[in-house]
Amino acid sequence: MPNGPRTLPARLCLLAWDTARPAAGGAAHRPGPVRAGALVELARRGLLTDEDGIATPADLDTSTGDAVLDGLLELVRESRPHPWRTWVTLRARVTLDAVREQLVAEGYLRADKRRVLGVFPSVEYALERKAAVEVLREETRQVLRGPLPVAGISERDAALAVLAAAAGLFGESTSGRRVEELAERAAAATPGLRGIVRELSAAVTSGAAVATSP
C-alpha cells in the first residue's frame, strides 16, 4: 500500500475494519492492536528501548513529527515506568482516537458527530476508502500466508502482519512457523525488537481472546 498510511498504528486500525460493513464495529473498536503498533513503531525508530522488560524513552527531546506517535511518546515519558504489556491497554483509547482523527484527515475514515440522548456528544466512524483497505488486507494476507518469501518482506510489513495475526484479524489459519519467521524479520535491523514484538503480540492475543469471549 505505497500511497496509504505509513505508520503501523494507522495500518492496524484500517485492517480491523470489515470492508463489507463500513460502519465501525467489532475489531475496529479495539484499541490494543493499534497501541501495540504504535509501540513497535517507536521501538523500530529507536525512541523506545527495552530495559529489563520496561518500555523506556531513549531521550526526553526527540520527536517523530507524527501526532499519534509523539502523543504516545510523551505519555510514556510523563508516566511512571511500565512493562510493554501494560502499555498495550493503559490509556490505549487515547491512541486509537488519535489514529482515527488522523485517518479522517487523510480521507480513509468519516466521522459522524451525534448526540446520545440528545445531550452527550458522540462520534461514530465509518470507512470511506474501502478499496484502499481491501488492497492493504490482501497485501497483509499475502505476507502472512505466502507465497512471498520472508526474506523479501520489509521489516515494517513483517511487524504489521505479526500484530495483525496476534489480533486475529485474519482468522486462525496462519501458520505459527510463518509468524515466527516474520517476527524475526521484523526485528532484523533493530536490536532487542524481537523480544518487544513477542511481548506485545502476546498481550494483543490475550486482549483479542477477552474481546471475543462469550
N, C-alpha and C positions, 0 to 999 in steps of 0.2 A: 504494500500500500504506500508507494513512494510519495503520493500527494496528500496522504492522510495525516492524522495526528502523529507526532514523533515520539511522544513520551509513553512509557509503559502504562501509567495510570489511565491516561486518556484511551489508549487502545483496549485495556481491560474493561473499562466502562462500556465501550461500544460493543465488545464481544459478548457482554452479558445480555444484550438486547435480543429478543426473539423477533426476527425481521418479519415474521408472519403476523405479529401482534405489536405494531409500532408503539403503542402506549406502554409506558414503563410498568413493569411487573416482575414478580419472581426474582431471578438473579440480579436484575437491573437495580434492585433496591438494596443490595448487599454491599456495604462499604468495605468489608475486609479485603477482597481481592484488589480493589483499587488502591487501598492504603498499602498493601504489600507491594504492588507495582511501584508506588512512589518511593518506598524504602529501598527497593532494589535499584531503582534509577539513581537515587542519591549515593548508594554504595558503589555502583558502577562508575560514577563520576569522582569517587574518592572523597566525597563530602561527608559521608557517614562511614565510620570504621567500626570494627568489632574489637572490643576489649573485654575478654573473659565473658562473652555472651551478651554484653551490653552494647546497645546502639549508641555510638559516641561521635559527636561532631568533630571533624578534623580540625576546625578552627572556628572563630567567632565572627568572621567577617565575610567570607566568600559567599557569593550568591550565584544562582543559575540563570536569572533573567526570566524564569518561568514562575508565574504566580503560585501555582499549585505546589511545586517543589520547594520554593522559597518559604511558603507558608508552613509546610511541614518541618522544614529545617529549623525555622525559628521556634516552632513549638517544641522540638526536641531540645534545642539549646536552652529554652526557658524552663524546662521541666526537670524534675529530679531524674536520675538515671533509671532506665528501664530495659529489660531484655527485649530482643527483637519481637518475640511473640506477643508481648504486651502491647507493643505499638501497632500491631495489626488491628486491634479493637479499640484502643484508648483514644477517645475523641475522633474516631475514624470518620464519622459523619461529616466533619469539617472538611476533610479531604475530598470525599465524594461530592459534596455540594460545590466545592471549588472547581472540580473537574467538570461537573455538569455545566456550570456557568461558562467555563472555557469553551466547551463544546457547543453551547448555544451561540456564543460569539463567533465561532467558526462555521456555523451553519449545519452542524451534524444533528443537533437536537433542537426542539422547540419548547419553550417554556410558556405554559398557560397559567396565568395568575388567577386564583379564585379565592373565595371566602367560605370557610367552613361555618355552617350555621348562620351564614350571612354576616359573620363578625370577624372570625380569625383568618388572617391571610394565609394562603397556601399556594404552593407552586407544583404543578404537575408537568412532567416532562414527557415528550414523545419523540420518536425517531423521525428525523427529516430525510437524511441521506441513506435510504435503505440500500441502494445498490452499492454504495461505498462500503457499508458494513458487511454486506454479503461477500464482497471481494476480500475484506480483511478476514472474515471467518474461513473462507476457502483457503487462503494462504496459510493461515494458522493450522488448519486441519491437515494440510499437506506437510507442514513441519512436524506435526505430531505423529502422523501415520505413514509418512513416506509418500513417494519414493525418494524424496530429496535426501542425499547423504548428509549426515550430521556435520561433517567437516566443511560443507559448503554453505551452511546456515550461519547468518550473522549472530553475534553474541546476544544482541538485544532481542532478535526474533526467537532465539532459543529460550531466553528468560521469559518472554511473553507466553510461549507455548507451555512451559513448565507450570507457570502460575495459573494459566487457563485450565490445564489438566487438573491441578490441585483443587480448583474451584468447581470442578465437574461441569464445565461449560460445554464439553463435547462428549458427554456421556461417559460410560465406563469401559469403552473398548480400546483405550490407548494402552499400548504395551508398556509395562513397568520398566523394562530394559531400555526402551526408546527414551522414556522420560529421564532415566538416569544419565544416558548419554547426552541428552540435551542440557541437563543440569551441569554436566562437566563442561560442555561447550559454552554455556552462558558465563561460566567463571574463568574461561581460558586466559583472559588478559588482566584479571583483577584478583590479586592475592587475597585469600580469605573469603571470597564471594561465594564459593561452593557451600560452605557451612551456613552462611546467611540465607542463601536460597533454600537450603534444606529446612532451616528453622521456620522461615516464612511460609513455605509450601505446606508444612505440617500444620501450622496454625490456620491457614486458609482451608485446608481439608477438614479440620475439626469444625470450623465455622460453617462450612457447607453441610456437614452432617447434621449439625444442630438445626440449620435453617430448613432442611428437608424432612426432619423427623416429624412423625405424626403429633 
